[in-house]
Amino acid sequence: GQHISAAIEREAARNGVDLAARGLSAQLLADMLLDGLEGMKARIRDPEGQRQAAAALIRVIDLTLKA
């Protein structure tokens, strides 16, 4: 999760997004991503369904990193 957190932090900085002002942190978003992906494995059996759900989760995080 540390590499993901660092990448999220860099992207937020690049976009001029203050995660703390939004009540978030790079580590929290990284943990949410990893927890979400792990949970999908248990909840969604179909690989295509897993891919779609993962893409949606990543999209939500991406939107959070936009100014």
Biotite code that builds the C-alpha atoms (Angstrom):
import biotite.structure as struc

atoms = struc.array([
    struc.Atom([0.000, 0.000, 0.000], chain_id="A", res_id=1, res_name="GLY", atom_name="CA", element="C"),
    struc.Atom([2.923, 2.357, 0.545], chain_id="A", res_id=2, res_name="GLN", atom_name="CA", element="C"),
    struc.Atom([3.693, 2.623, -3.189], chain_id="A", res_id=3, res_name="HIS", atom_name="CA", element="C"),
    struc.Atom([0.036, 3.232, -3.982], chain_id="A", res_id=4, res_name="ILE", atom_name="CA", element="C"),
    struc.Atom([-0.168, 5.884, -1.267], chain_id="A", res_id=5, res_name="SER", atom_name="CA", element="C"),
    struc.Atom([2.926, 7.621, -2.654], chain_id="A", res_id=6, res_name="ALA", atom_name="CA", element="C"),
    struc.Atom([1.481, 7.570, -6.183], chain_id="A", res_id=7, res_name="ALA", atom_name="CA", element="C"),
    struc.Atom([-1.807, 9.032, -4.934], chain_id="A", res_id=8, res_name="ILE", atom_name="CA", element="C"),
    struc.Atom([0.090, 11.731, -3.045], chain_id="A", res_id=9, res_name="GLU", atom_name="CA", element="C"),
    struc.Atom([2.090, 12.637, -6.167], chain_id="A", res_id=10, res_name="ARG", atom_name="CA", element="C"),
    struc.Atom([-1.058, 12.789, -8.312], chain_id="A", res_id=11, res_name="GLU", atom_name="CA", element="C"),
    struc.Atom([-2.853, 14.989, -5.785], chain_id="A", res_id=12, res_name="ALA", atom_name="CA", element="C"),
    struc.Atom([0.140, 17.349, -5.652], chain_id="A", res_id=13, res_name="ALA", atom_name="CA", element="C"),
    struc.Atom([0.398, 17.409, -9.448], chain_id="A", res_id=14, res_name="ARG", atom_name="CA", element="C"),
    struc.Atom([-3.280, 18.368, -9.671], chain_id="A", res_id=15, res_name="ASN", atom_name="CA", element="C"),
    struc.Atom([-3.091, 20.905, -6.834], chain_id="A", res_id=16, res_name="GLY", atom_name="CA", element="C"),
    struc.Atom([-5.529, 18.909, -4.691], chain_id="A", res_id=17, res_name="VAL", atom_name="CA", element="C"),
    struc.Atom([-5.367, 19.300, -0.905], chain_id="A", res_id=18, res_name="ASP", atom_name="CA", element="C"),
    struc.Atom([-6.560, 15.908, 0.300], chain_id="A", res_id=19, res_name="LEU", atom_name="CA", element="C"),
    struc.Atom([-6.522, 16.993, 3.958], chain_id="A", res_id=20, res_name="ALA", atom_name="CA", element="C"),
    struc.Atom([-8.914, 19.844, 3.145], chain_id="A", res_id=21, res_name="ALA", atom_name="CA", element="C"),
    struc.Atom([-11.261, 17.195, 1.744], chain_id="A", res_id=22, res_name="ARG", atom_name="CA", element="C"),
    struc.Atom([-10.966, 15.130, 4.911], chain_id="A", res_id=23, res_name="GLY", atom_name="CA", element="C"),
    struc.Atom([-8.842, 12.520, 3.158], chain_id="A", res_id=24, res_name="LEU", atom_name="CA", element="C"),
    struc.Atom([-5.265, 11.325, 2.987], chain_id="A", res_id=25, res_name="SER", atom_name="CA", element="C"),
    struc.Atom([-3.261, 9.419, 0.407], chain_id="A", res_id=26, res_name="ALA", atom_name="CA", element="C"),
    struc.Atom([-2.914, 6.520, 2.846], chain_id="A", res_id=27, res_name="GLN", atom_name="CA", element="C"),
    struc.Atom([-6.671, 6.405, 3.448], chain_id="A", res_id=28, res_name="LEU", atom_name="CA", element="C"),
    struc.Atom([-7.375, 6.314, -0.291], chain_id="A", res_id=29, res_name="LEU", atom_name="CA", element="C"),
    struc.Atom([-4.743, 3.612, -0.817], chain_id="A", res_id=30, res_name="ALA", atom_name="CA", element="C"),
    struc.Atom([-6.248, 1.534, 1.993], chain_id="A", res_id=31, res_name="ASP", atom_name="CA", element="C"),
    struc.Atom([-9.747, 2.009, 0.575], chain_id="A", res_id=32, res_name="MET", atom_name="CA", element="C"),
    struc.Atom([-8.539, 0.869, -2.838], chain_id="A", res_id=33, res_name="LEU", atom_name="CA", element="C"),
    struc.Atom([-6.840, -2.247, -1.495], chain_id="A", res_id=34, res_name="LEU", atom_name="CA", element="C"),
    struc.Atom([-9.739, -3.096, 0.835], chain_id="A", res_id=35, res_name="ASP", atom_name="CA", element="C"),
    struc.Atom([-12.220, -2.590, -1.978], chain_id="A", res_id=36, res_name="GLY", atom_name="CA", element="C"),
    struc.Atom([-10.297, -4.822, -4.357], chain_id="A", res_id=37, res_name="LEU", atom_name="CA", element="C"),
    struc.Atom([-9.982, -7.510, -1.699], chain_id="A", res_id=38, res_name="GLU", atom_name="CA", element="C"),
    struc.Atom([-13.690, -7.329, -0.925], chain_id="A", res_id=39, res_name="GLY", atom_name="CA", element="C"),
    struc.Atom([-14.584, -7.648, -4.595], chain_id="A", res_id=40, res_name="MET", atom_name="CA", element="C"),
    struc.Atom([-12.828, -11.000, -4.747], chain_id="A", res_id=41, res_name="LYS", atom_name="CA", element="C"),
    struc.Atom([-15.170, -12.339, -2.068], chain_id="A", res_id=42, res_name="ALA", atom_name="CA", element="C"),
    struc.Atom([-18.333, -10.663, -3.349], chain_id="A", res_id=43, res_name="ARG", atom_name="CA", element="C"),
    struc.Atom([-18.009, -10.950, -7.132], chain_id="A", res_id=44, res_name="ILE", atom_name="CA", element="C"),
    struc.Atom([-17.118, -14.320, -8.615], chain_id="A", res_id=45, res_name="ARG", atom_name="CA", element="C"),
    struc.Atom([-17.185, -13.356, -12.289], chain_id="A", res_id=46, res_name="ASP", atom_name="CA", element="C"),
    struc.Atom([-13.782, -12.039, -13.496], chain_id="A", res_id=47, res_name="PRO", atom_name="CA", element="C"),
    struc.Atom([-15.425, -9.529, -15.843], chain_id="A", res_id=48, res_name="GLU", atom_name="CA", element="C"),
    struc.Atom([-17.613, -8.284, -13.008], chain_id="A", res_id=49, res_name="GLY", atom_name="CA", element="C"),
    struc.Atom([-14.500, -7.896, -10.864], chain_id="A", res_id=50, res_name="GLN", atom_name="CA", element="C"),
    struc.Atom([-12.787, -5.884, -13.605], chain_id="A", res_id=51, res_name="ARG", atom_name="CA", element="C"),
    struc.Atom([-15.803, -3.596, -13.978], chain_id="A", res_id=52, res_name="GLN", atom_name="CA", element="C"),
    struc.Atom([-16.102, -3.049, -10.235], chain_id="A", res_id=53, res_name="ALA", atom_name="CA", element="C"),
    struc.Atom([-12.356, -2.387, -9.932], chain_id="A", res_id=54, res_name="ALA", atom_name="CA", element="C"),
    struc.Atom([-12.512, 0.139, -12.775], chain_id="A", res_id=55, res_name="ALA", atom_name="CA", element="C"),
    struc.Atom([-15.396, 1.927, -11.046], chain_id="A", res_id=56, res_name="ALA", atom_name="CA", element="C"),
    struc.Atom([-13.504, 2.076, -7.743], chain_id="A", res_id=57, res_name="LEU", atom_name="CA", element="C"),
    struc.Atom([-10.411, 3.442, -9.461], chain_id="A", res_id=58, res_name="ILE", atom_name="CA", element="C"),
    struc.Atom([-12.590, 6.014, -11.238], chain_id="A", res_id=59, res_name="ARG", atom_name="CA", element="C"),
    struc.Atom([-13.959, 7.237, -7.891], chain_id="A", res_id=60, res_name="VAL", atom_name="CA", element="C"),
    struc.Atom([-10.427, 7.645, -6.546], chain_id="A", res_id=61, res_name="ILE", atom_name="CA", element="C"),
    struc.Atom([-9.400, 9.384, -9.773], chain_id="A", res_id=62, res_name="ASP", atom_name="CA", element="C"),
    struc.Atom([-12.279, 11.853, -9.393], chain_id="A", res_id=63, res_name="LEU", atom_name="CA", element="C"),
    struc.Atom([-11.145, 12.554, -5.825], chain_id="A", res_id=64, res_name="THR", atom_name="CA", element="C"),
    struc.Atom([-7.740, 13.551, -7.186], chain_id="A", res_id=65, res_name="LEU", atom_name="CA", element="C"),
    struc.Atom([-9.140, 16.132, -9.595], chain_id="A", res_id=66, res_name="LYS", atom_name="CA", element="C"),
    struc.Atom([-9.063, 19.813, -8.668], chain_id="A", res_id=67, res_name="ALA", atom_name="CA", element="C"),
])
